[in-house]
Amino acid sequence: MSDRLVWRKSSHSNSEGGNCVEVAVTPAVAHIRDSKTPAGPGLAVPARTWEAFVAALRLSG
């Protein structure tokens, strides 16, 4: 994953270093990683898939 991506940490993450998810969304792809291991493995999904996932979470919450 590119270092030029702008990563955002989940609003549900805290400063205690718990389970944190970061996402960097481009027009075509959403990149998802664990903030504790930013150089480790991550996921890349189509941006439309990420948007549908977030929308479903909002409806269920």
C-alpha positions in Angstrom: 0.0 0.0 0.0 1.2 3.4 -0.8 2.7 5.7 1.8 1.0 8.6 0.0 -2.4 7.5 1.1 -4.2 9.6 3.8 -5.0 7.3 6.6 -7.9 7.9 9.1 -8.3 6.0 12.3 -11.7 4.7 13.3 -13.7 7.1 15.4 -14.3 4.1 17.8 -10.5 3.8 18.4 -9.0 5.2 21.5 -5.6 6.5 22.6 -4.9 3.4 24.6 -3.7 1.4 21.6 -6.5 -1.1 21.5 -8.0 -2.6 18.4 -7.7 0.2 15.9 -8.7 0.1 12.2 -7.4 2.7 9.7 -8.8 3.4 6.3 -7.5 5.4 3.3 -10.1 5.8 0.6 -9.4 6.8 -3.0 -12.0 7.2 -5.7 -11.5 3.6 -6.8 -10.2 1.7 -3.7 -10.5 1.6 0.0 -7.4 0.5 1.8 -7.9 -1.0 5.3 -5.2 -1.8 7.9 -4.5 -2.4 11.5 -3.0 0.7 13.0 -0.7 -1.4 15.3 1.0 -2.8 12.2 0.9 -0.2 9.5 3.5 -2.0 7.4 1.8 -5.3 7.8 -0.9 -6.9 5.7 -4.0 -4.9 4.8 -7.1 -5.2 2.6 -8.0 -3.3 -0.5 -11.6 -3.4 -1.6 -13.5 -1.4 -4.3 -14.6 2.0 -2.9 -18.2 1.1 -3.7 -18.0 -2.0 -1.6 -16.5 0.0 1.3 -19.3 2.6 1.0 -22.0 -0.1 1.0 -20.3 -1.6 4.1 -20.3 1.7 6.0 -23.9 2.4 5.0 -25.0 -1.0 6.3 -23.2 -0.3 9.6 -25.0 3.0 10.0 -28.4 1.3 9.4 -27.7 -1.4 12.0 -26.3 1.0 14.6 
